């Protein structure tokens, strides 16, 4: 029997983040506007949701660079491989769709689709995937490219020094 997922909302510099999951894993993370929604206390949250909220707060505070959270399984083994490739881009680094595709044995379009369908923005850092020549490109969470730019700047103390591959 499947039960309703428990939500948590946390305020961040890029907007409100909605975290959904249960005691065992996260089901999704969305950057959404919050209007009139109350947030359960941390004691009432399922373990995985509370841990995600804590890790995201630490990320925005600048004290966490790697997430360690139980995520819902990817729909396919290929989806998992692409998710793992995106997670492999280190904090403060970026990679082009083409370079990531080559390293994952895939195609740039598949990387783009994986990023567009990513249910765990920030945790699975698709904001670190850039277009050819370091172009910002699209971002499917929050305010789109403006949110992507904010996240990249947050991760790099000197945006000019960021490595574009």
C-alpha positions as CSV (number, residue, x, y, z in Angstrom):
1,X,0.0,0.0,0.0
2,X,1.3,3.4,-1.0
3,X,0.8,6.3,1.4
4,X,0.8,10.0,0.7
5,X,4.2,11.6,0.6
6,X,5.0,14.1,3.3
7,X,6.0,17.6,2.2
8,X,8.4,20.1,3.7
9,X,8.9,23.7,2.5
10,X,12.1,25.6,3.2
11,X,12.8,29.2,2.3
12,X,16.1,29.7,0.3
13,X,17.7,32.5,-1.5
14,X,16.3,31.2,-4.8
15,X,12.7,30.7,-3.5
16,X,10.8,28.1,-1.6
17,X,11.9,24.5,-2.1
18,X,9.3,21.8,-1.7
19,X,10.7,18.4,-0.6
20,X,8.5,15.3,-0.8
21,X,9.3,11.8,0.5
22,X,8.9,9.3,3.3
23,X,11.1,7.8,6.0
24,X,13.1,5.9,3.4
25,X,13.7,8.1,0.4
26,X,13.0,11.3,-1.4
27,X,10.4,11.3,-4.1
28,X,11.1,14.8,-5.5
29,X,12.3,18.3,-4.9
30,X,10.7,21.4,-6.6
31,X,11.5,25.0,-6.4
32,X,8.0,26.6,-6.2
33,X,6.3,29.7,-5.0
34,X,4.7,29.2,-1.5
35,X,1.4,30.9,-0.8
36,X,-0.5,30.0,2.4
37,X,1.1,26.6,2.9
38,X,2.2,25.7,6.4
39,X,5.3,23.7,7.0
40,X,5.2,20.8,9.5
41,X,7.7,21.0,12.4
42,X,11.0,19.1,11.9
43,X,9.9,16.5,14.5
44,X,6.8,15.7,12.4
45,X,8.7,15.2,9.1
46,X,9.7,11.8,7.7
47,X,13.4,11.1,8.2
48,X,14.5,11.4,4.6
49,X,12.5,14.7,4.2
50,X,14.0,16.2,7.4
51,X,17.5,15.2,6.3
52,X,17.0,16.7,2.9
53,X,15.8,19.9,4.5
54,X,18.8,20.0,6.8
55,X,21.3,19.3,3.9
56,X,19.7,21.9,1.6
57,X,19.9,24.5,4.4
58,X,23.6,23.6,4.9
59,X,24.2,23.9,1.1
60,X,22.7,27.4,1.1
61,X,24.7,28.3,4.2
62,X,27.8,27.3,2.3
63,X,28.8,24.5,4.6
64,X,27.8,21.5,2.4
65,X,29.1,20.6,-1.0
66,X,28.0,17.0,-1.4
67,X,24.6,15.6,-0.7
68,X,24.0,12.1,0.8
69,X,20.3,11.4,0.5
70,X,18.3,8.4,-0.4
71,X,16.6,9.2,-3.7
72,X,13.7,7.3,-5.4
73,X,15.0,5.0,-8.0
74,X,15.4,6.2,-11.6
75,X,12.7,4.8,-14.0
76,X,15.3,2.9,-16.0
77,X,18.9,1.7,-15.6
78,X,19.9,4.3,-18.3
79,X,18.2,7.0,-16.4
80,X,20.2,6.0,-13.3
81,X,23.4,6.1,-15.3
82,X,22.7,9.6,-16.5
83,X,21.7,10.7,-13.0
84,X,25.0,9.3,-11.7
85,X,26.9,11.2,-14.4
86,X,25.3,14.5,-13.5
87,X,25.9,13.8,-9.8
88,X,29.6,13.2,-10.7
89,X,30.1,16.9,-11.6
90,X,31.8,18.3,-8.5
91,X,30.6,21.3,-6.5
92,X,31.9,24.5,-8.2
93,X,32.6,22.8,-11.5
94,X,30.6,22.7,-14.7
95,X,30.5,20.5,-17.8
96,X,29.0,20.9,-21.2
97,X,26.2,18.7,-22.4
98,X,28.6,17.3,-25.0
99,X,31.4,16.6,-22.6
100,X,29.1,14.9,-20.1
101,X,27.5,12.9,-22.9
102,X,30.9,11.6,-24.0
103,X,31.9,10.7,-20.4
104,X,28.6,8.9,-19.9
105,X,28.6,7.1,-23.3
106,X,25.4,9.0,-24.3
107,X,24.2,11.8,-26.5
108,X,23.9,15.5,-25.6
109,X,20.2,15.4,-26.3
110,X,19.8,12.5,-23.7
111,X,21.7,14.6,-21.2
112,X,19.4,17.5,-21.9
113,X,16.3,15.4,-21.4
114,X,17.7,13.9,-18.2
115,X,18.3,17.5,-16.9
116,X,14.8,18.7,-18.0
117,X,13.1,15.7,-16.2
118,X,15.3,15.8,-13.1
119,X,13.0,15.4,-10.1
120,X,15.9,16.4,-7.7
121,X,17.2,19.9,-8.7
122,X,20.2,21.0,-6.7
123,X,20.7,17.4,-5.2
124,X,21.2,16.1,-8.7
125,X,23.1,19.2,-9.9
126,X,21.8,19.7,-13.5
127,X,22.5,23.4,-13.0
128,X,26.2,22.5,-13.5
129,X,25.5,21.3,-17.1
130,X,26.1,24.1,-19.6
131,X,25.8,24.6,-23.3
132,X,28.6,24.7,-25.8
133,X,31.2,27.3,-25.0
134,X,29.9,27.8,-21.5
135,X,26.5,29.1,-22.5
136,X,24.1,29.0,-19.6
137,X,21.3,27.2,-21.4
138,X,17.9,26.2,-19.9
139,X,17.0,25.2,-16.4
140,X,13.7,23.6,-15.5
141,X,13.5,24.6,-11.9
142,X,12.7,27.9,-10.1
143,X,13.0,30.9,-12.3
144,X,14.8,29.0,-15.0
145,X,18.2,30.4,-16.2
146,X,18.2,33.1,-13.4
147,X,18.0,30.3,-10.8
148,X,20.8,28.3,-12.6
149,X,23.0,31.4,-12.7
150,X,22.4,32.0,-9.0
151,X,23.3,28.4,-8.1
152,X,26.5,28.5,-10.2
153,X,27.5,31.8,-8.6
154,X,26.7,30.4,-5.1
155,X,29.1,27.5,-5.8
156,X,31.9,29.6,-7.1
157,X,33.5,32.4,-5.1
158,X,34.9,33.8,-8.4
159,X,32.5,33.2,-11.3
160,X,35.3,34.2,-13.8
161,X,37.4,31.3,-12.5
162,X,34.7,28.7,-13.0
163,X,36.0,25.9,-15.3
164,X,33.9,25.4,-18.5
165,X,34.7,22.1,-20.1
